């Protein structure tokens, strides 16, 4: 009778700071670390910090941070 809370799973997945590693090839380690630290300190998301810093556009961010594509071979 256990059912997955899909809304919660989706929220946790999209807001995980661990996904910062996916940004590294595009923006570099130092910028990625700075973004993750800022998000952690402020209680915000990676996306919020990326958009605030103007390192990537929303479209670029969403393309990189597609969890479905992260789980498939290239």
Backbone atoms as SQL, in Angstrom:
CREATE TABLE atoms (id INTEGER PRIMARY KEY, chain TEXT, resi INTEGER, resn TEXT, atom TEXT, x REAL, y REAL, z REAL);
INSERT INTO atoms VALUES
  (1, 'A', 1, 'UNK', 'N', 0.776, -1.195, 0.000),
  (2, 'A', 1, 'UNK', 'CA', 0.000, 0.000, 0.000),
  (3, 'A', 1, 'UNK', 'C', 0.827, 1.274, 0.000),
  (4, 'A', 2, 'UNK', 'N', 2.134, 1.161, -0.146),
  (5, 'A', 2, 'UNK', 'CA', 2.959, 2.373, -0.163),
  (6, 'A', 2, 'UNK', 'C', 2.895, 3.012, -1.545),
  (7, 'A', 3, 'UNK', 'N', 2.701, 4.320, -1.554),
  (8, 'A', 3, 'UNK', 'CA', 2.658, 5.052, -2.814),
  (9, 'A', 3, 'UNK', 'C', 3.706, 6.167, -2.788),
  (10, 'A', 4, 'UNK', 'N', 4.361, 6.352, -3.911),
  (11, 'A', 4, 'UNK', 'CA', 5.354, 7.418, -4.029),
  (12, 'A', 4, 'UNK', 'C', 4.668, 8.774, -4.062),
  (13, 'A', 5, 'UNK', 'N', 5.229, 9.734, -3.334),
  (14, 'A', 5, 'UNK', 'CA', 4.746, 11.109, -3.363),
  (15, 'A', 5, 'UNK', 'C', 5.484, 11.801, -4.515),
  (16, 'A', 6, 'UNK', 'N', 4.918, 11.734, -5.696),
  (17, 'A', 6, 'UNK', 'CA', 5.600, 12.193, -6.903),
  (18, 'A', 6, 'UNK', 'C', 5.906, 13.688, -6.880),
  (19, 'A', 7, 'UNK', 'N', 5.033, 14.475, -6.278),
  (20, 'A', 7, 'UNK', 'CA', 5.302, 15.913, -6.186),
  (21, 'A', 7, 'UNK', 'C', 6.530, 16.179, -5.322),
  (22, 'A', 8, 'UNK', 'N', 6.639, 15.459, -4.223),
  (23, 'A', 8, 'UNK', 'CA', 7.789, 15.633, -3.321),
  (24, 'A', 8, 'UNK', 'C', 9.070, 15.139, -3.982),
  (25, 'A', 9, 'UNK', 'N', 9.006, 14.021, -4.647),
  (26, 'A', 9, 'UNK', 'CA', 10.165, 13.470, -5.345),
  (27, 'A', 9, 'UNK', 'C', 10.653, 14.460, -6.401),
  (28, 'A', 10, 'UNK', 'N', 9.721, 15.007, -7.169),
  (29, 'A', 10, 'UNK', 'CA', 10.067, 15.975, -8.211),
  (30, 'A', 10, 'UNK', 'C', 10.717, 17.216, -7.604),
  (31, 'A', 11, 'UNK', 'N', 10.167, 17.704, -6.516),
  (32, 'A', 11, 'UNK', 'CA', 10.710, 18.891, -5.852),
  (33, 'A', 11, 'UNK', 'C', 12.127, 18.627, -5.336),
  (34, 'A', 12, 'UNK', 'N', 12.319, 17.495, -4.684),
  (35, 'A', 12, 'UNK', 'CA', 13.648, 17.162, -4.161),
  (36, 'A', 12, 'UNK', 'C', 14.667, 17.001, -5.278),
  (37, 'A', 13, 'UNK', 'N', 14.244, 16.389, -6.359),
  (38, 'A', 13, 'UNK', 'CA', 15.142, 16.199, -7.493),
  (39, 'A', 13, 'UNK', 'C', 15.534, 17.531, -8.113),
  (40, 'A', 14, 'UNK', 'N', 14.572, 18.369, -8.380),
  (41, 'A', 14, 'UNK', 'CA', 14.842, 19.644, -9.044),
  (42, 'A', 14, 'UNK', 'C', 15.624, 20.625, -8.177),
  (43, 'A', 15, 'UNK', 'N', 15.519, 20.482, -6.870),
  (44, 'A', 15, 'UNK', 'CA', 16.162, 21.441, -5.964),
  (45, 'A', 15, 'UNK', 'C', 17.407, 20.912, -5.270),
  (46, 'A', 16, 'UNK', 'N', 17.883, 19.769, -5.676),
  (47, 'A', 16, 'UNK', 'CA', 19.062, 19.185, -5.051),
  (48, 'A', 16, 'UNK', 'C', 20.320, 19.963, -5.425),
  (49, 'A', 17, 'UNK', 'N', 21.072, 20.359, -4.416),
  (50, 'A', 17, 'UNK', 'CA', 22.329, 21.065, -4.671),
  (51, 'A', 17, 'UNK', 'C', 23.386, 20.135, -5.263),
  (52, 'A', 18, 'UNK', 'N', 23.197, 18.850, -5.130),
  (53, 'A', 18, 'UNK', 'CA', 24.164, 17.895, -5.689),
  (54, 'A', 18, 'UNK', 'C', 24.189, 17.925, -7.215),
  (55, 'A', 19, 'UNK', 'N', 23.143, 18.440, -7.813),
  (56, 'A', 19, 'UNK', 'CA', 23.099, 18.516, -9.274),
  (57, 'A', 19, 'UNK', 'C', 24.063, 19.550, -9.828),
  (58, 'A', 20, 'UNK', 'N', 24.727, 20.278, -8.952),
  (59, 'A', 20, 'UNK', 'CA', 25.682, 21.294, -9.396),
  (60, 'A', 20, 'UNK', 'C', 26.789, 20.683, -10.263),
  (61, 'A', 21, 'UNK', 'N', 27.078, 19.417, -10.058),
  (62, 'A', 21, 'UNK', 'CA', 28.126, 18.775, -10.864),
  (63, 'A', 21, 'UNK', 'C', 27.775, 18.784, -12.350),
  (64, 'A', 22, 'UNK', 'N', 26.499, 18.818, -12.670),
  (65, 'A', 22, 'UNK', 'CA', 26.075, 18.865, -14.069),
  (66, 'A', 22, 'UNK', 'C', 26.406, 20.201, -14.727),
  (67, 'A', 23, 'UNK', 'N', 26.563, 21.227, -13.916),
  (68, 'A', 23, 'UNK', 'CA', 26.888, 22.553, -14.445),
  (69, 'A', 23, 'UNK', 'C', 28.381, 22.720, -14.734),
  (70, 'A', 24, 'UNK', 'N', 29.199, 21.937, -14.074),
  (71, 'A', 24, 'UNK', 'CA', 30.652, 22.108, -14.156),
  (72, 'A', 24, 'UNK', 'C', 31.204, 22.100, -15.578),
  (73, 'A', 25, 'UNK', 'N', 30.821, 21.178, -16.445),
  (74, 'A', 25, 'UNK', 'CA', 31.387, 21.215, -17.804),
  (75, 'A', 25, 'UNK', 'C', 31.057, 22.507, -18.564),
  (76, 'A', 26, 'UNK', 'N', 29.938, 23.123, -18.252),
  (77, 'A', 26, 'UNK', 'CA', 29.504, 24.326, -18.970),
  (78, 'A', 26, 'UNK', 'C', 30.081, 25.610, -18.358),
  (79, 'A', 27, 'UNK', 'N', 30.097, 25.709, -17.016),
  (80, 'A', 27, 'UNK', 'CA', 30.499, 26.964, -16.377),
  (81, 'A', 27, 'UNK', 'C', 31.819, 26.872, -15.618),
  (82, 'A', 28, 'UNK', 'N', 32.344, 25.691, -15.452),
  (83, 'A', 28, 'UNK', 'CA', 33.607, 25.523, -14.737),
  (84, 'A', 28, 'UNK', 'C', 33.393, 25.239, -13.259),
  (85, 'A', 29, 'UNK', 'N', 34.402, 24.631, -12.657),
  (86, 'A', 29, 'UNK', 'CA', 34.313, 24.208, -11.264),
  (87, 'A', 29, 'UNK', 'C', 34.134, 25.383, -10.314),
  (88, 'A', 30, 'UNK', 'N', 34.930, 26.434, -10.484),
  (89, 'A', 30, 'UNK', 'CA', 34.885, 27.556, -9.547),
  (90, 'A', 30, 'UNK', 'C', 33.519, 28.244, -9.526),
  (91, 'A', 31, 'UNK', 'N', 32.959, 28.500, -10.689),
  (92, 'A', 31, 'UNK', 'CA', 31.636, 29.140, -10.746),
  (93, 'A', 31, 'UNK', 'C', 30.558, 28.211, -10.195),
  (94, 'A', 32, 'UNK', 'N', 30.674, 26.933, -10.509),
  (95, 'A', 32, 'UNK', 'CA', 29.688, 25.972, -10.008),
  (96, 'A', 32, 'UNK', 'C', 29.731, 25.904, -8.482),
  (97, 'A', 33, 'UNK', 'N', 30.931, 25.892, -7.932),
  (98, 'A', 33, 'UNK', 'CA', 31.075, 25.853, -6.469),
  (99, 'A', 33, 'UNK', 'C', 30.507, 27.119, -5.837),
  (100, 'A', 34, 'UNK', 'N', 30.765, 28.254, -6.458),
  (101, 'A', 34, 'UNK', 'CA', 30.252, 29.529, -5.946),
  (102, 'A', 34, 'UNK', 'C', 28.723, 29.529, -5.946),
  (103, 'A', 35, 'UNK', 'N', 28.132, 29.024, -7.011),
  (104, 'A', 35, 'UNK', 'CA', 26.671, 28.957, -7.119),
  (105, 'A', 35, 'UNK', 'C', 26.102, 28.034, -6.040),
  (106, 'A', 36, 'UNK', 'N', 26.696, 26.859, -5.866),
  (107, 'A', 36, 'UNK', 'CA', 26.204, 25.906, -4.863),
  (108, 'A', 36, 'UNK', 'C', 26.317, 26.470, -3.454),
  (109, 'A', 37, 'UNK', 'N', 27.432, 27.118, -3.156),
  (110, 'A', 37, 'UNK', 'CA', 27.624, 27.711, -1.824),
  (111, 'A', 37, 'UNK', 'C', 26.608, 28.816, -1.564),
  (112, 'A', 38, 'UNK', 'N', 26.369, 29.650, -2.577),
  (113, 'A', 38, 'UNK', 'CA', 25.391, 30.736, -2.423),
  (114, 'A', 38, 'UNK', 'C', 23.987, 30.178, -2.195),
  (115, 'A', 39, 'UNK', 'N', 23.619, 29.162, -2.967),
  (116, 'A', 39, 'UNK', 'CA', 22.291, 28.551, -2.812),
  (117, 'A', 39, 'UNK', 'C', 22.136, 27.927, -1.431),
  (118, 'A', 40, 'UNK', 'N', 23.177, 27.269, -0.970),
  (119, 'A', 40, 'UNK', 'CA', 23.129, 26.641, 0.355),
  (120, 'A', 40, 'UNK', 'C', 22.996, 27.703, 1.451),
  (121, 'A', 41, 'UNK', 'N', 23.820, 28.734, 1.361),
  (122, 'A', 41, 'UNK', 'CA', 23.824, 29.785, 2.377),
  (123, 'A', 41, 'UNK', 'C', 22.496, 30.540, 2.425),
  (124, 'A', 42, 'UNK', 'N', 21.921, 30.839, 1.256),
  (125, 'A', 42, 'UNK', 'CA', 20.702, 31.635, 1.183),
  (126, 'A', 42, 'UNK', 'C', 19.428, 30.807, 1.243),
  (127, 'A', 43, 'UNK', 'N', 19.562, 29.477, 1.141),
  (128, 'A', 43, 'UNK', 'CA', 18.372, 28.621, 1.138),
  (129, 'A', 43, 'UNK', 'C', 17.602, 28.715, -0.165),
  (130, 'A', 44, 'UNK', 'N', 18.320, 29.027, -1.242),
  (131, 'A', 44, 'UNK', 'CA', 17.692, 29.139, -2.557),
  (132, 'A', 44, 'UNK', 'C', 18.057, 27.908, -3.386),
  (133, 'A', 45, 'UNK', 'N', 17.708, 27.951, -4.654),
  (134, 'A', 45, 'UNK', 'CA', 18.018, 26.825, -5.544),
  (135, 'A', 45, 'UNK', 'C', 19.179, 27.191, -6.465),
  (136, 'A', 46, 'UNK', 'N', 19.739, 26.182, -7.088),
  (137, 'A', 46, 'UNK', 'CA', 20.789, 26.407, -8.071),
  (138, 'A', 46, 'UNK', 'C', 20.267, 27.303, -9.187),
  (139, 'A', 47, 'UNK', 'N', 19.068, 27.029, -9.624),
  (140, 'A', 47, 'UNK', 'CA', 18.483, 27.799, -10.725),
  (141, 'A', 47, 'UNK', 'C', 18.343, 29.276, -10.358),
  (142, 'A', 48, 'UNK', 'N', 17.849, 29.541, -9.165),
  (143, 'A', 48, 'UNK', 'CA', 17.705, 30.930, -8.733),
  (144, 'A', 48, 'UNK', 'C', 19.047, 31.656, -8.740),
  (145, 'A', 49, 'UNK', 'N', 20.070, 30.985, -8.239),
  (146, 'A', 49, 'UNK', 'CA', 21.389, 31.615, -8.167),
  (147, 'A', 49, 'UNK', 'C', 22.025, 31.773, -9.546),
  (148, 'A', 50, 'UNK', 'N', 21.847, 30.798, -10.403),
  (149, 'A', 50, 'UNK', 'CA', 22.381, 30.885, -11.776),
  (150, 'A', 50, 'UNK', 'C', 21.742, 32.057, -12.508),
  (151, 'A', 51, 'UNK', 'N', 20.417, 32.169, -12.405),
  (152, 'A', 51, 'UNK', 'CA', 19.721, 33.246, -13.102),
  (153, 'A', 51, 'UNK', 'C', 20.070, 34.609, -12.512),
  (154, 'A', 52, 'UNK', 'N', 20.219, 34.675, -11.203),
  (155, 'A', 52, 'UNK', 'CA', 20.580, 35.924, -10.547),
  (156, 'A', 52, 'UNK', 'C', 21.979, 36.383, -10.981),
  (157, 'A', 53, 'UNK', 'N', 22.887, 35.436, -11.128),
  (158, 'A', 53, 'UNK', 'CA', 24.267, 35.760, -11.494),
  (159, 'A', 53, 'UNK', 'C', 24.429, 36.000, -12.998),
  (160, 'A', 54, 'UNK', 'N', 23.409, 35.614, -13.760),
  (161, 'A', 54, 'UNK', 'CA', 23.406, 35.771, -15.222),
  (162, 'A', 54, 'UNK', 'C', 24.526, 34.981, -15.906),
  (163, 'A', 55, 'UNK', 'N', 24.912, 33.868, -15.290),
  (164, 'A', 55, 'UNK', 'CA', 25.923, 32.990, -15.887),
  (165, 'A', 55, 'UNK', 'C', 25.322, 32.219, -17.052),
  (166, 'A', 56, 'UNK', 'N', 24.069, 31.781, -16.878),
  (167, 'A', 56, 'UNK', 'CA', 23.341, 31.061, -17.924),
  (168, 'A', 56, 'UNK', 'C', 21.941, 31.653, -18.044),
  (169, 'A', 57, 'UNK', 'N', 21.345, 31.452, -19.191),
  (170, 'A', 57, 'UNK', 'CA', 19.940, 31.820, -19.346),
  (171, 'A', 57, 'UNK', 'C', 19.094, 30.682, -18.770),
  (172, 'A', 58, 'UNK', 'N', 17.829, 30.938, -18.594),
  (173, 'A', 58, 'UNK', 'CA', 16.929, 29.891, -18.095),
  (174, 'A', 58, 'UNK', 'C', 16.878, 28.721, -19.073),
  (175, 'A', 59, 'UNK', 'N', 16.862, 29.027, -20.348),
  (176, 'A', 59, 'UNK', 'CA', 16.815, 27.981, -21.372),
  (177, 'A', 59, 'UNK', 'C', 18.078, 27.111, -21.314),
  (178, 'A', 60, 'UNK', 'N', 19.246, 27.733, -21.173),
  (179, 'A', 60, 'UNK', 'CA', 20.502, 26.979, -21.074),
  (180, 'A', 60, 'UNK', 'C', 20.510, 26.099, -19.819),
  (181, 'A', 61, 'UNK', 'N', 20.081, 26.684, -18.707),
  (182, 'A', 61, 'UNK', 'CA', 20.032, 25.938, -17.447),
  (183, 'A', 61, 'UNK', 'C', 19.123, 24.724, -17.565),
  (184, 'A', 62, 'UNK', 'N', 17.919, 24.932, -18.081),
  (185, 'A', 62, 'UNK', 'CA', 16.951, 23.840, -18.196),
  (186, 'A', 62, 'UNK', 'C', 17.452, 22.731, -19.120),
  (187, 'A', 63, 'UNK', 'N', 18.195, 23.093, -20.139),
  (188, 'A', 63, 'UNK', 'CA', 18.744, 22.089, -21.043),
  (189, 'A', 63, 'UNK', 'C', 19.791, 21.217, -20.328),
  (190, 'A', 64, 'UNK', 'N', 20.631, 21.852, -19.534),
  (191, 'A', 64, 'UNK', 'CA', 21.666, 21.124, -18.794),
  (192, 'A', 64, 'UNK', 'C', 21.050, 20.282, -17.682),
  (193, 'A', 65, 'UNK', 'N', 20.080, 20.833, -16.978),
  (194, 'A', 65, 'UNK', 'CA', 19.522, 20.198, -15.786),
  (195, 'A', 65, 'UNK', 'C', 18.298, 19.342, -16.074),
  (196, 'A', 66, 'UNK', 'N', 18.313, 18.610, -17.134),
  (197, 'A', 66, 'UNK', 'CA', 17.222, 17.711, -17.476),
  (198, 'A', 66, 'UNK', 'C', 17.532, 16.334, -16.869),
  (199, 'A', 67, 'UNK', 'N', 16.897, 15.990, -15.740),
  (200, 'A', 67, 'UNK', 'CA', 17.212, 14.730, -15.064),
  (201, 'A', 67, 'UNK', 'C', 17.040, 13.495, -15.966),
  (202, 'A', 68, 'UNK', 'N', 16.060, 13.532, -16.862),
  (203, 'A', 68, 'UNK', 'CA', 15.857, 12.405, -17.748),
  (204, 'A', 68, 'UNK', 'C', 17.099, 12.168, -18.616),
  (205, 'A', 69, 'UNK', 'N', 17.638, 13.244, -19.158),
  (206, 'A', 69, 'UNK', 'CA', 18.826, 13.115, -19.998),
  (207, 'A', 69, 'UNK', 'C', 20.077, 12.755, -19.193),
  (208, 'A', 70, 'UNK', 'N', 20.095, 13.086, -17.908),
  (209, 'A', 70, 'UNK', 'CA', 21.244, 12.759, -17.046),
  (210, 'A', 70, 'UNK', 'C', 21.361, 11.251, -16.813),
  (211, 'A', 71, 'UNK', 'N', 20.268, 10.544, -16.996),
  (212, 'A', 71, 'UNK', 'CA', 20.274, 9.112, -16.704),
  (213, 'A', 71, 'UNK', 'C', 20.421, 8.243, -17.953),
  (214, 'A', 72, 'UNK', 'N', 20.658, 8.882, -19.066),
  (215, 'A', 72, 'UNK', 'CA', 20.784, 8.137, -20.326),
  (216, 'A', 72, 'UNK', 'C', 22.187, 8.298, -20.908),
  (217, 'A', 73, 'UNK', 'N', 22.710, 7.271, -21.557),
  (218, 'A', 73, 'UNK', 'CA', 24.027, 7.421, -22.194),
  (219, 'A', 73, 'UNK', 'C', 23.939, 8.420, -23.346),
  (220, 'A', 74, 'UNK', 'N', 25.042, 9.035, -23.627),
  (221, 'A', 74, 'UNK', 'CA', 25.057, 10.020, -24.729),
  (222, 'A', 74, 'UNK', 'C', 25.491, 9.403, -26.000);
